[in-house]
Amino acid sequence: MSERRTAWLLFVVLVAQLIVLSLQAPSPGAGGNFLENLLLRLVAPVTHSVAAVSAGARGAQDALRSRDDLARENATLRRDVERLELEVLRLSRLEQEMERLGAALDYSRATEGRLRVADVVYADHSSWLRTLILYTGENDAERNQPVISDAGLVGRVVEVVPGYAKVQLVTDRAAAVGAMVRRTRRQGVVRSGRDGLELDFLPRQADVQPGDQVVTSGIDGIYPRGLPLGRVVTVDEGDELFLDVTLAPAVDFGSLDQVYLLPPRAVPVEDEEG
Amino acid sequence: MAMTIVRYVAALLVAILAHAAGVWAAAEFALAVDLFLVLTVLYGLRGSSLGGLAGGLGAGLVEDVLTAGPFGLHGFANTIVGYGVARLTQRLVVERPSGVLLVAAAASLVQQAILASLVLLLLPQRELPEPMWLGIRAVGCGVVATVVYVATQRWRRGAETRKLARGKPLRLD
């Protein structure tokens, strides 16, 4: 092919990609592109094989640990189990109390429904555009399904192919989550910041202090209310209207190897289209 | 042509495996080295502008699958980089390791500049990567591209020598 034709081809390819990019601009990271779906089908099993090899190596390393280490760890775990059993008893009493009060108020609980476990087969939480790829097994995930860990909210499913799902992390540049300060119920929007997360749109007169826990507010129609997002680290006077609030994420994204999928919420039609 | 595509797919597969293993081993790996850009540069260094364009497009789109954000972001950037490196190679002879290092490092900076421009246009959070990581990434890409380039050149020369030795007629003096 002549250089002139190649230059034209370059022009066509770039314009086509710009069109595809601008079509996604209203909801970046929302997924749904045929080519992305096709490539994810091909790439996800490859990353899964790397994760499997890594898990195997870790298992072999664990198997080689000395007997003394294991005995010590066993004793610690037994103590932990006893402590946790007591905690479970206490929490089950609290849960019964909550259920009774919730039923009285006709209150729908935040994590209602069955949780599904999914393995993390690829995690890129440090680069510019952060993501996870999950192995969901035979039961496929659904788009916009919230993803949580035992520490708090991880993100939401943005792309689904058979057996795998791509997750947009809450720390991703394009992500935004409706949030509130648990102590005062003051609402804002959590987004990715330079040093973790930021809580935006909190008026200057709002009562917020370092150490306050921030949870999902449920107003975005995707995440249920009450999932931990992080803790307030700093509160600075921002511009004329809003405070600059930085958060430390509740989840350690570097240690995720298993996550849970919450049942998807009914998203209003105009939100899905917009 | 078919062999070239098979080789490219194999190289892409190796890049995906190495990238996934790198990210598992160290969280900052994806920040420090972009193996898909390295692949793009190496295909551009062959001097074919069509090869550079296609190589960059393929590697970029696969990279888009492994990152969040709009699909096509890296595809766009790597297409330009692949084509640009190929056009540069048509005008300059880039064979020394230092030349490859410079080209790959510059390509990384150009890619980051294109990505930053697109992110500023498309994403609501107008935050750019830290300059320190830009430098580390440029050096990382340069070093990896040089190592792979030198290794493949040596392997190719060795294979050619073996082929020539096999083809020599027997001399019975």
Contacts between the chains, C-beta under 8 A, distances in Angstrom:
chain1	res1	chain2	res2	distance
A	1	B	50	5.3
A	3	B	49	6.2
A	6	B	49	4.6
A	6	B	50	4.9
A	6	B	53	6.6
A	6	B	83	7.7
A	7	B	49	7.7
A	9	B	50	7.2
A	9	B	53	6.7
A	10	B	49	7.8
A	10	B	53	5.5
A	10	B	79	7.0
A	10	B	80	7.9
A	10	B	83	5.3
A	13	B	53	6.8
A	13	B	57	6.3
A	13	B	79	5.8
A	14	B	76	6.5
A	14	B	79	6.3
A	14	B	80	7.1
A	17	B	72	4.7
A	17	B	75	5.6
A	17	B	76	4.5
A	17	B	79	7.1
A	18	B	76	6.9
A	20	B	71	7.0
A	20	B	72	4.8
A	21	B	70	5.2
A	21	B	71	7.9
A	21	B	72	4.8
A	21	B	73	6.8
A	21	B	76	6.7
A	21	B	118	6.8
A	21	B	122	6.2
A	22	B	122	7.6
A	24	B	70	4.3
A	24	B	71	6.6
A	24	B	72	7.7
A	24	B	122	7.5
A	25	B	70	7.1
A	25	B	121	7.9
A	25	B	122	5.1
A	28	B	69	5.7
A	28	B	70	4.7
A	28	B	122	5.9
A	28	B	123	5.6
A	28	B	124	7.7
A	29	B	68	5.0
A	29	B	69	5.5
A	29	B	70	6.9
A	31	B	71	7.4
A	33	B	71	4.7
A	33	B	72	7.9
A	35	B	61	6.8
A	35	B	71	7.2
A	36	B	61	8.0
A	36	B	64	6.8
A	36	B	65	6.2
A	36	B	71	4.2
A	39	B	61	6.1
A	39	B	62	6.1
A	39	B	64	7.7
A	39	B	65	4.5
A	40	B	65	5.1
A	43	B	16	6.0
A	43	B	62	6.1
A	43	B	65	4.9
A	43	B	66	6.7
A	46	B	13	6.7
A	46	B	16	4.9
A	46	B	17	6.3
A	46	B	20	6.8
A	47	B	16	7.0
A	47	B	20	4.4
A	47	B	66	7.5
A	49	B	17	7.7
A	50	B	17	6.0
A	50	B	20	3.9
A	50	B	21	5.2
A	50	B	24	6.3
A	51	B	20	7.4
A	51	B	24	6.9
A	53	B	21	7.9
A	54	B	21	7.4
A	54	B	24	4.8
A	122	B	20	5.7
A	122	B	23	7.0
A	122	B	66	6.7
A	123	B	23	6.7
A	123	B	24	7.7
A	124	B	23	5.4
A	124	B	30	5.0
A	124	B	66	6.5
A	124	B	67	6.6
A	125	B	27	6.3
A	126	B	27	4.4
A	126	B	28	5.2
A	126	B	30	6.1
A	126	B	31	5.5
A	127	B	30	3.9
A	127	B	31	5.3
A	127	B	67	6.7
A	128	B	31	7.8
A	128	B	67	7.5
A	128	B	115	7.4
A	128	B	119	7.8
A	128	B	129	5.3
A	129	B	67	4.0
A	129	B	68	4.5
A	129	B	69	3.9
A	129	B	73	7.4
A	130	B	67	7.8
A	130	B	68	5.7
A	131	B	66	7.0
A	131	B	67	5.7
A	131	B	68	4.1
A	133	B	66	7.6
A	158	B	68	7.2
A	166	B	65	7.7
A	166	B	68	7.8
A	168	B	68	4.9
A	169	B	68	6.9
A	172	B	68	4.5
A	172	B	69	7.2
A	173	B	68	7.8
A	173	B	69	6.7
A	173	B	119	7.0
A	173	B	123	5.2
A	173	B	124	7.9
A	173	B	125	4.3
A	173	B	127	6.3
A	174	B	68	6.6
A	174	B	69	5.7
A	174	B	70	7.8
A	174	B	123	5.2
A	174	B	124	6.7
A	174	B	125	6.9
A	175	B	68	7.9
A	176	B	124	7.1
A	191	B	124	7.8
A	191	B	125	5.9
A	192	B	125	5.8
A	192	B	127	7.3
A	193	B	127	7.6
A	194	B	127	6.4
A	254	B	27	5.2
